[in-house]
Each structure stands twice: as C-alpha cells, then as structure tokens.
C-alpha cells in the first residue's frame, strides 16, 4: 500500500485533491487507519486516479465524473462525452466572441461599458390583466432559451394563440446562475378551461402598476437598467411590490446581433405617497 503522499507523487495529483475526491466519494482510499486517520491507497487504484485526471482535463464537473466512474454502460459513457463536447463547443464560441469584443475595444479605443447603457428613460403605468401559460423551476440561467423553446412547443401543441412577448420572473433574492428560481411566462388567449398539465399551468396575472424601462443590447450590462429603476422608485415614493421581471421584446429568437436585443425591465410597485 501507498501513503497518500506516495500515491500523490505516483499519480501526479495533490494530496489536497485526493482528500477532496475522498470526501466526494469519487476516489476513496483503500484503507484509513482508525487511530490516526492516515489514508492508504493500493496500486490498482492508480488507473482510477488517472481516469479522474483525464475526465477533469475534459472539464467534467465532479458530480458527472462520479456518475461516469460508477457506471459500466458504454452507451451512457458515450452520451456523457457527446454532451460534454457540445458544452465545450459552446464555451469555445463564447470565448471567441469575448476575444472579438476585446479586440474591437483595443482597435477602436472605445470604453469598456458604452455610455448609451448608462442612460435610461423611466416610465410608470398600468399593465393590464393577462392570461398566461407558465412554468417555474430551478434552472441554469444560461439554459433559459432551451426552456422557453420547450414552453413554446407546449403552446403549439395546445393551439394557444400567443399575444405577447415572453417574460421571465426572477424569484431569487440573490443571483444564483446555476440554480436560479425562474418563472417563464408566455401571454396567450386561453378559452379551454379543461386544459391542464402537471408540466405547466395556466393563470391570470392581475392588473398591476409597473415602473419600467428598456434596455438595448446584450444582457451583460442590463444591471444598469435595474439600478436606474431602483433609484427612480426610491426617489418617487414607490415600493417594489413583487419580484421584477423581464420582457424579451427582441432577443435570441430574432437571429440578430446581441447589440440589437431589446429587453423591457419591469418592477411591480405600489405608491406609498397616495
């Protein structure tokens, strides 16, 4: 048997990572001394350690590595590899876009955040009652388009008539990109009271007062719109009533540049000065 230090040297993996893999039940030592807690590894575990290293090189997250190592099904392994190739290809595309934007900034000597993103026109008004189809669950915020596509398919399958742009309500108090509590909404005309599903539901959104603005361009700097709305609400005697939501007037579905996106940010409010 090898001590954790010896095994670390052989497999070229830090003792810190070996302890972490033990905790995550990915690569547990063959024996742990019950008196001093020292970890010992067998020669046969070297192959498992090298597999873990290779999967980490392929950018697999630890929960997925655990699934792969605990499964002997080749088709399942192939499925995980294909899905990871798609994920890495998406990251490459994003990185190329980032490099392109950075290069343009250097060549044109422009500001990091364009000034047009810092000025917002604020409007206050009433949003009428609306019938919607909705889904709410925990999701990776980067997968919103995929979930919206799924919800649109349900609209088509039930022959609902769409009467407005898609909406996302963000129920989290803090930003949690990998597990965000998001409610997806599509406004529709709905006449069949017998139509129900466990996957989605119909509801009526009551008439409510909103303070709103339009954000032009990609979502990276949309935070300036939120700041502008929050400052206006505080200065003008309003209180935020329910979580804010975004209306995607023009987005990824238009096959246009992200600079052409148009997003309406809405804060449902009540006037405390009335």
C-alpha positions in Angstrom: 0.0 0.0 0.0 1.0 3.6 -0.6 0.6 6.5 1.8 -1.4 9.5 0.5 1.9 11.3 -0.1 3.4 8.4 -2.1 0.2 7.9 -4.1 0.1 11.7 -4.8 3.6 11.6 -6.2 2.9 8.5 -8.4 -0.4 9.8 -9.9 0.8 13.4 -10.0 -2.2 14.6 -8.1 -2.1 16.8 -5.0 -2.9 15.4 -1.6 -5.5 18.2 -1.2 -7.3 16.9 -4.3 -7.1 13.3 -3.1 -8.7 14.3 0.2 -11.4 16.2 -1.8 -12.1 13.2 -4.0 -12.4 11.0 -0.9 -14.9 13.4 0.5 -16.9 13.5 -2.7 -16.8 9.6 -2.9 -15.0 9.7 -6.3 -11.7 8.1 -5.3 -11.7 6.8 -1.8 -8.6 5.3 -0.2 -8.4 1.6 0.1 -7.7 1.9 3.9 -8.0 4.6 6.5 -6.1 4.0 9.8 -8.8 4.3 12.5 -6.3 5.6 15.1 -4.5 8.4 13.2 -6.8 8.8 10.1 -3.9 8.2 7.7 -5.1 7.3 4.2 -3.6 4.4 2.2 -4.0 3.5 -1.5 -3.5 0.3 -3.5 -1.6 0.0 -6.7 -4.8 -0.9 -8.5 -6.3 2.5 -7.7 -3.8 4.2 -10.0 -5.9 3.6 -13.1 -8.9 5.1 -11.4 -6.9 8.2 -10.4 -5.7 8.6 -14.0 -9.3 8.3 -15.2 -10.3 11.0 -12.8 -7.5 13.3 -14.0 -8.4 12.7 -17.7 -12.1 13.5 -17.1 -11.1 16.7 -15.2 -8.9 17.6 -18.2 -12.1 17.3 -20.3 -13.8 19.8 -17.9 -16.3 17.4 -16.5 -17.8 18.6 -13.2 -17.3 16.3 -10.2 -20.9 15.0 -10.0 -20.7 13.9 -13.6 -17.3 12.2 -13.0 -18.9 10.3 -10.2 -21.7 9.1 -12.5 -19.3 8.0 -15.2 -17.0 6.2 -12.8 -19.9 4.3 -11.2 -21.4 3.2 -14.5 -20.1 0.4 -16.7 -22.5 1.1 -19.5 -20.6 2.2 -22.6 -23.7 3.9 -24.2 -24.1 6.0 -21.1 -20.4 7.0 -21.2 -20.7 7.9 -24.9 -23.7 10.1 -24.1 -21.8 11.9 -21.4 -18.9 12.5 -23.8 -21.1 13.8 -26.6 -22.9 16.2 -24.2 -19.6 17.5 -22.9 -18.3 18.1 -26.4 -21.4 20.2 -27.1 -20.9 22.1 -23.8 -17.2 22.8 -24.6 -18.0 23.9 -28.1 -20.5 26.4 -26.6 -17.8 27.7 -24.3 -15.4 28.0 -27.2 -18.0 30.0 -29.1 -18.5 32.3 -26.1 -14.7 32.8 -25.7 -14.3 33.6 -29.3 -17.0 36.2 -29.0 -15.3 37.7 -25.9 -12.0 37.8 -27.7 -13.6 39.5 -30.7 -15.2 42.2 -28.3 -11.9 42.7 -26.5 -10.0 43.1 -29.8 -12.6 45.6 -31.1 -12.2 47.7 -27.9 -8.4 47.8 -28.4 -8.6 48.7 -32.1 -11.3 51.3 -31.7 -10.2 52.7 -28.3 -13.7 52.5 -27.0 -14.9 52.4 -23.4 -15.4 49.1 -21.7 -19.1 49.9 -21.0 -20.6 52.2 -23.7 -22.3 55.3 -22.4 -25.6 54.5 -24.0 -26.0 51.7 -21.5 -25.9 54.3 -18.6 -28.9 56.4 -19.5 -32.5 55.0 -19.2 -35.9 56.6 -19.7 -38.2 55.6 -16.8 -41.9 55.2 -17.3 -44.7 54.4 -14.8 -48.0 52.9 -15.8 -50.5 50.0 -15.5 -50.1 46.6 -17.0 -53.5 45.0 -17.9 -54.7 41.7 -16.7 -53.4 38.8 -18.8 -53.8 35.1 -19.2 -50.5 33.2 -19.4 -49.0 29.8 -19.7 -46.2 29.4 -17.1 -43.5 27.1 -15.8 -41.5 27.8 -12.6 -38.5 25.7 -11.5 -34.8 25.8 -10.6 -32.6 26.1 -13.7 -29.3 27.2 -15.0 -29.9 30.8 -16.2 -27.9 30.0 -19.3 -30.5 27.4 -20.3 -33.4 29.8 -20.3 -33.7 29.7 -24.1 -33.9 26.0 -24.1 -36.7 26.0 -21.5 -38.5 28.8 -23.4 -38.4 26.6 -26.5 -39.9 23.8 -24.6 -42.7 26.0 -23.3 -43.4 27.4 -26.8 -43.8 23.8 -28.1 -46.5 23.2 -25.4 -48.2 26.4 -26.7 -48.2 25.0 -30.2 -49.3 21.5 -29.1 -52.4 23.0 -27.4 -53.1 25.5 -30.2 -52.9 28.5 -27.9 -52.8 31.9 -29.5 -49.7 34.0 -28.4 -50.5 37.6 -27.8 -47.3 39.0 -26.3 -43.5 38.7 -25.8 -42.0 36.0 -23.4 -41.5 37.0 -19.8 -39.1 35.8 -17.1 -39.8 36.5 -13.4 -36.7 36.1 -11.1 -37.8 34.9 -7.7 -34.3 34.6 -6.1 -33.2 37.4 -3.7 -29.6 36.8 -4.9 -28.1 35.9 -8.2 -27.6 32.1 -8.4 -26.7 31.4 -12.0 -26.5 27.6 -11.8 -29.8 27.1 -9.9 -32.0 30.1 -10.4 -35.6 30.2 -9.3 -37.2 31.5 -12.6 -40.8 31.6 -13.8 -41.2 31.5 -17.5 -44.3 33.1 -18.9 -45.9 33.4 -22.4 -49.1 35.6 -22.7 -51.9 33.8 -24.6 -55.6 33.7 -25.4 -57.0 30.8 -23.4 -60.6 29.6 -23.8 -60.4 25.8 -22.9 -61.0 25.6 -19.2 -60.4 21.8 -19.3 -56.8 22.0 -20.5 -54.4 21.2 -17.6 -51.0 19.7 -17.2 -48.5 18.7 -14.5 -45.6 20.2 -16.5 -47.1 23.7 -16.8 -50.1 25.7 -15.6 -52.4 28.5 -16.8 -53.0 31.5 -14.6 -54.3 35.0 -14.8 -51.9 37.8 -14.0 -53.8 40.6 -12.3 -53.7 44.2 -13.4 -50.8 45.9 -11.7 -48.8 49.1 -11.7 -45.2 48.9 -13.0 -42.2 51.1 -13.3 -40.3 50.2 -16.4 -37.5 50.9 -18.8 -36.0 49.5 -22.0 -32.5 48.0 -22.2 -30.8 47.9 -25.6 -28.1 45.4 -26.3 -26.7 42.3 -24.6 -27.6 41.2 -21.1 -24.1 41.8 -19.6 -24.8 45.4 -18.8 -28.6 45.1 -18.0 -27.8 45.8 -14.4 -27.6 49.5 -15.2 -31.3 49.4 -16.1 -32.1 47.8 -12.7 -30.1 50.4 -10.9 -31.8 53.2 -12.8 -35.2 51.8 -11.9 -34.4 51.2 -8.2 -33.1 54.8 -7.9 -36.3 56.2 -9.6 -38.6 54.1 -7.4 -36.9 55.3 -4.2 -36.9 59.0 -5.2 -40.5 59.0 -6.3 -42.3 57.5 -3.3 -42.9 53.9 -4.5 -42.2 50.5 -3.1 -41.4 47.3 -5.0 -44.5 45.0 -4.6 -43.4 41.7 -6.2 -40.3 40.4 -7.9 -39.1 42.2 -11.0 -39.5 40.6 -14.4 -38.0 41.0 -17.9 -40.0 41.1 -21.2 -37.9 39.9 -24.1 -39.2 42.1 -26.9 -36.3 41.2 -29.2 -33.8 38.5 -28.3 -32.1 35.3 -29.4 -35.1 34.2 -31.5 -34.5 37.0 -34.0 -31.2 35.7 -35.2 -29.7 39.1 -34.9 -26.6 40.6 -33.1 -26.8 40.8 -29.4 -26.4 44.5 -29.8 -29.9 44.6 -31.3 -31.6 42.9 -28.4 -34.4 44.9 -26.7 -35.4 43.9 -23.1 -38.1 45.6 -21.0 -37.4 45.6 -17.3 -40.5 45.9 -15.1 -40.8 46.5 -11.4 -44.3 45.9 -10.0 -44.8 48.8 -7.5 -47.2 50.4 -5.1 -47.3 54.2 -4.5 -46.8 54.8 -0.8 -47.5 58.6 -1.1 -51.1 58.2 -2.2 
